[in-house]
Amino acid sequence: MNSSESTRQEANPWLVISKNIEKYQHPSLRRSLWQIADSLIPYIGLWILIIYSLSVSYWLTAFLIILAAGFLVRLFIIFHDCGHGSYFKSQKVNRMVGMFFGILAFTPYDKWHNQHLRHHGTVGNLDKRGVGDVWTMTKEEYLTSNQWNRLKYRIYRNPLVMFGLGSLYVFLIANRLIQKEMTEKEKINVWVTNGTLLAIFIIMSSIIGFTAFLVIQLSILYIAAISGLWLFYLQHQYENVTWFRNKDWNYRTVALEGSSFVKFPKLLQWFSGNIGFHHIHHLNARIPNYYLSKCYRENSVFKEVKPVTFLMSIRSLKLRLWDEKIQKMVAFNALHQKA
């Protein structure tokens, strides 16, 4: 290392941290294949058990559906990693595997990942909100908005709407639609995903019955979708989050100050594919999910980030607006407090 490079790294310690964690970004074929096996095989097995459980006990069916939803979340994490090119060395294999799991998760690969990559490039940037993130207004924007926009925002930020209705809308409707600004590749991928899902629906309905398949599939998808949106919400909507204007925005800083570390129990950490280490993921999205916990353990700087616990996650639901004056997320009742 020459003296100028050494001086630059001393001035910006983030360059050192980024360099130090590059060793974790190389995927292991063995671990990737094993994770696919321990996620996909149980998911398929649970589907079979669910079908047979319908003639045994609806309580058993309900339990198996919840368990299957957990595995679907885990499959979505693999889909997510493939889009970042972090799951296999071959980008062709990443795309093939990602598209397959995207179909299982009712999510078109190209459309979702193009939006998600834009999210990574704009997260925490107040001047570039709107793509692949949770709609967040500043306190000043809300106060200067008309009544109709305020009402829309309040409805949108209501947890019952955001998670209860929003999850169905995203995975059943929004993911099925194409937009004018989409590339031809994205549009084709949406139609291929929709066509494959239709074929699966027809085949499975003919085997186990229309009603049975509809109830099972929608139940698994709904629970998994709510869980997935909840995870995504916690990643950038929490008490100690930080937002920046474009002139002050830096993706390394946002990784630790604008992306959360959600501390899950081991079982939930497994089902969520280590996505709770989201601060590390945003610092280097090429690290496969199965190396995130190892990266966390071996680099003390990440432990300086205050974890978001379950109780903190519940309280975060009341935080709806970014107050630029005090640099904090605040609840709607803060609108009535005197400065």
N, C-alpha and C positions, 0 to 999 in steps of 0.2 A: 504494500500500500504506500503510495507516495504521500508527501507532506500535505499537499493541497487537499487530497481526498480525506486524509486523517483530520485535518482542520474542519472540513465540511461536516464530517460525521460528529465531531465534538460539538459543533454548533447546533446540529440537529440530531439528537439521540434517536429519533424515530427511524432514521436511516440505519442505525445499528440494529435496532430491534427488528426491523423488516428483513434485514440481511440474515439475522440469527435464526429466524423461523422459516427461512426458505427450505431448510433441510426436511421439513415436515410435509412439503407439498408434492412429494413423489409418491404416487399411488402404489399400493401393493396388490398385485393381481390375485394373490392367494386370499388376502383379507377382503377384497372387493367381491370375489366370487363367493366366499363364505358368507358375507353379509347378505348377498342376494339370496343364497340358499336358506339362511336362517330367518329370512323375512318373507320370501315368496312361497316357499313350501308350506309353512304354517298357515299363511293366508289362504292358499288353495285348500288345505286340509280343513280349515275352519269353515269354509264355504260348504264343503261336503257334510261336515257335522251339523251345520245349521239346517241344511235341507232335511236331514234325517231327524233332527230334534223337533221339527214341526209336528211330528206325530207322537212325540214323547211329552214335552213340557214347554209351554211358551216362556216360562221363567228361564229355562235352560237356553232357549233360543235367544232371549234377550241378553243373557250373559255372554254367549258366544258372539253375538253381533257386536257388543262393546269391545270384546277382545279382538275381533277381526278389524274393527275400526282403528285400534291401536297399531296393528300391523300395516294397515293402509297408510297411516301417517309415516311410518318407517319407510315404506316403499316410496312415498313422496319425497323423502329426504334423499334417497338414492337418485330419483328423477332430478332433484335440485342440484345435486353434485355433478351429475352428468352434464348439465347445462353449463356449469362452470369449467368443464373440461378437467375436473379434478379426480374423477373416479377410475378412469383408465388412461393409459398413455396414448392410446389410439383415439383420435377424435371421431372416427367413423364408428367405433364401438360405443363410445359415449353417446353418440346420437341414436344408434339403434336401440340400446338399452333404455335410454332416456325416453324415447318415443313410446316404447312398449309400456313402461311404467306410467307414462303420462296418460295413456289410454285407460289403464286401470284406475287412475285418479281423476278421470274425466277432464284432463287438462292438455290442450294442444302444446306440444313441445316448443315449436319455434315462436309462436305468439307469446307464450308465457315468459320464456327466457329472454327474449328481446326486451320485454318490459322490465324484467327483473334485473338485467344488466344495467339498464338505465337507472333503476333504483339504486344500485350500488354506486353509480357515478354521481348521484344527486342527493343521497340520504343526508338529512340534517342541513340541507341548503334551503334557506327560506326563499331564495329567488328562483329555485328550480323545482318547486313542489308540483305534484300532480300525476306522476307516472309511477305505478307500482308501489304506492305508499298509502298510508291512511290519511284521509283528508284532514288537514290540520290548519286552522286559522289562527292568526295572531289576535290578541285581545283588541288591538286597535282596528284590525280589519273587521272583526265582528261588530264592534261598536259603530263603525261607519257604514255597515251593510244595511240594505233595506230589510223590511220585515219578512219578506218571502225568503231571502237568502238565509236569514237568521233561523227561520223555521226549518228550512231544509237541513241546515247544519245541525240543529238540535235533534232532529229526527235521525239523521245519519249517525250521530255520536251516541245515541241511546243504545246501551248494550243489547237490549232485546232485539232491536232492529239490526245493529251491526253484526251480531253473531247469530241471532235466531233466523232472521230473514236474509241477511247479507250472505251467509254461507251458502244457502240454496241458490241465491241469485248468481253468485260468482261461478259456482261449479256446474249448475244446471243450465243457466242462460248465457251469462257473459262469455264463458269459455266456448260456447257454441257459435258465437257471432263473429263476423268479419267486419273490419272497418276500412274505409277508403284509403287511409294512410298506411295500411299494412302492405308489405311486399308480397309479390306473387308466391314466393316460397312459404310465407306465413299463411296466406289464404289457402293454399293447397293442403298444408298441414292441418288446418282447421277442418277442411272437408274430409280429409282422410281419417282424422280422429273421429269426427261425427259419424262417418259411414261405418267405421269399425265398431263403434259403440252400438249403432243400430243393428248391425249384423249379430253382435253378441246378445243384444236384447231379444231378437227374433229366435235365435238358436236356444238360448236358455229358457225362454218362455215356452217353447215347444217341448222342452224336456221336463221342466218342473212346474209349469203353469205360469200364466201371465201374472196373476195376483201375487203368488209366492215370490217370484223373481223380483217384481216391482217393490214389494215390501222389504225384502232382504237387502236388495241393492241400495234403495233409497235410505234405509236405516243406517247401514254401514257408512255410506257416503256422507250422510248428514252429521253423524257423530264425529267422523274424521274431519269433515270440513270445519265444524265449530272448533274442534281442537286445533286445527291448523291455523285458522284465523286468529285464535286466541294467542298462539305462539308468535305469529307474525306481529300482532298488536304489541305484545310485551317487548319485542325486540327494539322498538323505537318510540314507545309511548309509556314512559315511566317517570317517576318523581325526579330523578337526578339527570334526566336527559338534557342534552345541550343542542341548540340549533344555532346556525351561523348565517350571516349574510354572505353573498358570493365572494366578496373581497377578502373575507377572513376564513373562508372554508378551506379545509385541507383533509383529504380522506384518511390520513393517518390519525389526525386528532379526533375526527368524527368516529373512527373505529372504537376508541376507548371512551369518548365522551358522549357519543350519540347513538351507540349500540350497546345493548344490555348484556350482562352476564346473569342469566336466570338460573338460580341454584335449585335443581330438581333432585328429588330422591333418586337413587340409582336405577330403579325400575323405570321411572318416567324418563330419565336421562337416556336409557337404552331405547325406549319406544320412540323418543323424539330425535334419535340419531345425533345426540350431542349438540343439537342446534342451540342449546342454552348458552354455549360458549360463543355467542354471536359477535362479541367484540373481537375475538380472534378471527372469526370468519370474515368480517369486514376488513380487517387489516390484510388478510391474504386469503382470497376466495379459492385459491388453488389447493388449499389443504383439504384432503378428504375428511369427511365427518369422523371417521374412526381414529384420526390422529389429533383431533382437537383437544381432547382431554389430556393427552400426553403432552401436547404443546403447552397447555395451561399449567400442568404440574411442574414442568421443567423450566418455566420462565416466570420469575417472581413478579415481573412488572404487571402481568395480567391479574395477579391476585390483589393489586392495589385498587382494582375496580370494585366498588361496592355491589354485592350481589342483590338481585331482585328476588325476594322471597315470596311465598304464596300470599301472605298477608299484604305485602307491598303491592302485589299484582292486583289484589282486590281493590285496594285504595286508589290504584292508578286509573280505575274506571271513572272516577270522578274528575280526573284531570282532562280538560277539553280544549284549552286554549294556551297558546304560547305568549307569555307576557315578556315583551322585549325589554321593558324597563327594569324588571327585576331578574330577567334571565331564568324564568322558571315556568313550568306547566302549571296552570291554575284551573280551578273549577269555575263553573258558571256563576256561583255565588260571589266570586271575587269581583264580578262586574259591579256589584252594589257597594263594595267597600271603598272608602275614601282613600285617595293616594296619600 
